[in-house]
C-alpha cells in the first residue's frame, strides 16, 4: 500500500493545483495568448505584450535543425548554431559578449532536431541594442576557422565524456535502434565520425541555405507594443532575404516487428534500461489523450503506476518514468529505469506488465480525475515567466496549435475519457514490438530477453 502521508501530500498538491487551474482558466479564457503578424520579409512574429516589468524576451526558431542537415554530415546543424555568437563581420566573439553583458542582457543560440534556436533578454530601454546584436549574429556570422576548430574540439571532448555515462550510452543505443537512418536516430558516434572532416565551407553553405526569414519564427514577450516592435524588426532584419527551401529527403524509421534486445556490458553497480518504440507527433489529434494516459502509466512521478509498482511496492528501482517525445515528426515513446543488475529481468517484466494492463483494463475514475487535476492545475506553471511564454508561442507556431492554445489545452485534457485512454494505449503502446536496451554488468544481470 502507498504511504499514507504521501497520499495526503498528493491530495493537497492536487487540491492546490486545481485552485490554480480555476484561476488560470478564468484569466486565460478572455483572449488569445498573443498576436500573429507576418513581417515584410516573411518572418512570423508572435507578440505577447506584458507591461508590468520593463523587460523584453525574444525566442526564435529557425528550421535549421538536424532534420535539415545532409545525411552524411551529422552534427553540422548544431555546430553551425553554436558558432553564430562566435563572431560576425563587425564584432568579435568577445565584443558580442561584452556588449550584451554591458546592458545586463543575455543572448544565446543553440541547435536542435527540428529547429535551431536563438534567445534574447534585455531591458525595454536596450531593445535596439539587443535586436542589433541578435540580427547581427543571425545574418552576419563569419565562422572563423579558429572558432570552428575550438567548437569541434569541445564537442568531441563532450562526446567522449558522455561515453562514461551509462544513461547516455543507453539513450544513444536506443535512438539508433528505434530511428535507424532517420535524423532522429543520429548519434554521438555519427557526429564524432564526421566532425574531424567538417570544413568551413560546410558551415557557410548550411547557413546560407537554411537560415532565412521565411523559415523563422520570432516570439516576443514583454514591455513593447506592436506599433513599437514591428518597425524595429523591419529595420534590423531588412537585409535578411527570403529563400525557397525544401526539406532533405531521409529514410523512414524502421519497423520493429518483435522485441529487439541490445545488451551493453559495463562493470557498473546498477543497470540502465531504456525500452520503447516510435510514438506520436505533436500534431497528432490523440496527443492529449496520450498525455493523460502516460501520466497515469509512468509520467506522473510518484503518482504513476510504474513508480508505485516498481519502486514503492517492490523496491526494485531507483527511478522509473515513461514519456512521449512528441516532435514535428513522431518521436520516441520510452520507459527509462535504473535498477540493480540482479533486478533487471524482474523490472523489465513488471514494466511490460504495466504496459499491457493499461491496454487491457480501463483506468479508474480516481486515476483519471487525479491526472486531469494535475495536468490542468500545473499548466499555469508553464506560463509563469516571459521566457516560458515565448517558448510556448514558438511551439504554437511550429506545431500549428493556435493562439487559443492555453484554452484548448485545458479543454482537451478535461474532455479525455477512460475509453480514450484505453484506445490510445492499444494504438500507441507496443509491448511486444519494442527496442530494449540494457547497459549493465551483463554477468550479474543475466538477461532473459
TAQUI-V935042 format. One record per residue. N is the residue number from 1. RES is the residue in one small letter. D_FIRST is the distance of its C-alpha to the first C-alpha in Angstrom with 1 decimal. Layout:
BEGIN
n = [N N]
res = [RES RES]
d_first = [D_FIRST D_FIRST]
END
This chain:
BEGIN
n = [1 2 3 4 5 6 7 8 9 10 11 12 13 14 15 16 17 18 19 20 21 22 23 24 25 26 27 28 29 30 31 32 33 34 35 36 37 38 39 40 41 42 43 44 45 46 47 48 49 50 51 52 53 54 55 56 57 58 59 60 61 62 63 64 65 66 67 68 69 70 71 72 73 74 75 76 77 78 79 80 81 82 83 84 85 86 87 88 89 90 91 92 93 94 95 96 97 98 99 100 101 102 103 104 105 106 107 108 109 110 111 112 113 114 115 116 117 118 119 120 121 122 123 124 125 126 127 128 129 130 131 132 133 134 135 136 137 138 139 140 141 142 143 144 145 146 147 148 149 150 151 152 153 154 155 156 157 158 159 160 161 162 163 164 165 166 167 168 169 170 171 172 173 174 175 176 177 178 179 180 181 182 183 184 185 186 187 188 189 190 191 192 193 194 195 196 197 198 199 200 201 202 203 204 205 206 207 208 209 210 211 212 213 214 215 216 217 218 219 220 221 222 223 224 225 226 227 228 229 230 231 232 233 234 235 236 237 238 239 240 241 242 243 244 245 246 247 248 249 250 251 252 253 254 255 256 257 258 259 260 261 262 263 264 265 266 267 268 269 270 271 272 273 274 275 276 277 278 279 280 281 282 283 284 285 286 287 288 289 290 291 292 293 294 295 296 297 298 299 300 301 302 303 304 305 306 307 308 309 310 311 312 313 314 315 316 317 318 319 320 321 322 323 324 325 326 327 328 329 330 331 332 333 334 335 336 337 338 339 340 341 342 343 344 345 346 347 348 349 350 351 352 353 354 355 356 357 358 359 360 361 362 363 364 365 366 367 368 369 370 371 372 373 374 375 376 377 378 379 380 381 382 383 384 385 386 387 388 389 390 391 392 393 394 395 396 397 398 399 400 401 402 403 404 405 406 407 408 409 410 411 412 413 414 415 416 417 418 419 420 421 422 423 424 425 426 427 428 429 430 431 432 433 434 435 436 437 438 439 440 441 442 443 444 445 446 447 448 449]
res = [x x x x x x x x x x x x x x x x x x x x x x x x x x x x x x x x x x x x x x x x x x x x x x x x x x x x x x x x x x x x x x x x x x x x x x x x x x x x x x x x x x x x x x x x x x x x x x x x x x x x x x x x x x x x x x x x x x x x x x x x x x x x x x x x x x x x x x x x x x x x x x x x x x x x x x x x x x x x x x x x x x x x x x x x x x x x x x x x x x x x x x x x x x x x x x x x x x x x x x x x x x x x x x x x x x x x x x x x x x x x x x x x x x x x x x x x x x x x x x x x x x x x x x x x x x x x x x x x x x x x x x x x x x x x x x x x x x x x x x x x x x x x x x x x x x x x x x x x x x x x x x x x x x x x x x x x x x x x x x x x x x x x x x x x x x x x x x x x x x x x x x x x x x x x x x x x x x x x x x x x x x x x x x x x x x x x x x x x x x x x x x x x x x x x x x x x x x x x x x x x x x x x x x x x x x x x x x x x x x x x x x x x x x x x x x x x x x x x x x x x x x x x x x x x x]
d_first = [0.0 3.7 6.5 8.4 11.6 10.9 10.2 13.5 15.3 14.6 15.8 18.9 19.7 19.7 21.9 24.2 24.6 25.3 28.1 29.5 29.5 31.4 34.0 34.2 34.7 37.6 39.2 38.8 40.1 43.6 45.0 44.4 43.0 46.4 49.8 50.7 54.2 56.0 58.5 61.9 61.0 58.1 55.2 52.5 51.8 48.7 49.3 47.0 49.0 47.4 50.0 48.0 48.3 51.4 49.5 49.6 47.0 47.9 45.8 47.6 46.7 49.4 49.0 49.8 46.6 46.2 46.4 50.0 51.1 53.1 51.1 53.1 52.5 48.7 48.0 51.2 49.6 47.3 50.1 52.4 50.1 49.5 53.3 54.1 54.0 55.9 59.4 61.5 65.2 65.6 62.8 61.6 57.9 58.5 60.4 57.6 55.1 57.6 58.3 54.7 53.9 57.0 55.8 52.2 50.8 48.8 49.7 47.9 47.8 45.5 45.1 42.4 42.0 43.1 45.2 46.6 45.8 47.9 46.8 48.9 48.3 51.3 52.6 54.4 57.7 57.2 56.3 59.6 59.1 55.6 56.7 59.7 57.5 55.0 57.7 59.6 56.8 56.1 59.7 61.6 59.6 62.0 59.6 61.6 61.5 60.6 57.5 56.6 57.0 54.8 52.0 52.2 52.0 49.0 47.2 47.9 46.8 43.4 43.0 43.7 41.2 38.4 39.2 37.6 34.2 32.0 30.1 33.5 34.9 32.0 32.4 36.1 36.0 33.6 35.9 38.9 37.4 36.1 39.1 42.0 45.3 43.9 44.1 40.3 40.4 42.8 41.6 42.6 44.6 46.5 47.2 48.3 50.7 52.4 52.6 55.4 57.5 56.9 60.1 60.9 62.3 58.9 57.4 60.4 60.4 56.7 57.0 60.2 58.7 55.2 55.5 57.1 56.6 56.1 53.0 51.6 49.4 49.8 47.2 48.5 46.6 48.2 51.3 53.8 55.2 56.1 59.8 59.4 57.2 58.8 62.2 60.7 58.7 61.8 63.8 61.7 60.6 63.9 64.9 61.7 63.0 61.3 60.8 60.2 57.2 55.6 52.3 52.9 52.1 49.3 47.6 44.7 41.3 41.3 39.7 36.8 37.1 34.7 32.1 34.1 32.7 34.3 33.9 35.1 35.5 35.0 34.6 31.4 28.3 25.8 26.2 26.5 25.7 27.0 26.8 28.2 31.4 33.6 31.9 33.6 36.3 35.9 38.4 36.5 36.0 32.5 31.5 29.6 27.6 26.8 25.7 23.2 22.0 21.7 19.7 17.0 17.4 17.7 19.9 17.6 16.5 13.0 12.8 13.7 12.3 14.0 12.6 8.9 9.7 12.5 11.9 8.4 7.0 10.6 12.5 15.4 16.8 18.2 18.5 18.2 19.6 21.9 24.9 28.2 31.3 33.3 36.9 40.4 40.0 36.7 34.8 32.0 28.5 26.6 23.3 23.5 21.5 22.1 21.0 22.7 25.6 24.3 21.0 22.9 23.2 19.6 18.7 21.5 20.5 16.9 18.5 21.1 18.6 17.0 20.5 21.5 18.6 19.5 23.0 22.7 20.1 20.6 17.9 16.6 18.8 16.1 15.6 19.4 20.0 17.7 19.4 22.8 22.3 21.6 24.3 26.9 26.1 26.3 29.4 31.8 30.7 32.4 35.6 35.6 38.4 41.6 40.8 37.6 39.8 42.5 40.0 38.7 42.3 43.1 40.2 41.3 44.7 43.6 41.3 43.3 40.6 43.1 43.6 41.5 38.5 36.4 36.9 36.5 33.2 31.6 33.2 32.2 28.5 28.5 30.2 27.7 26.4 23.7 26.7 27.8 24.5 24.7 28.4 28.2 25.4 27.8 30.7 29.7 27.1 28.7 26.3 29.3 31.8 30.7 31.7 29.5 30.6 29.4 31.0 30.2 31.9 32.5 33.6 30.1 28.2 30.1 29.2 29.3 29.9]
END
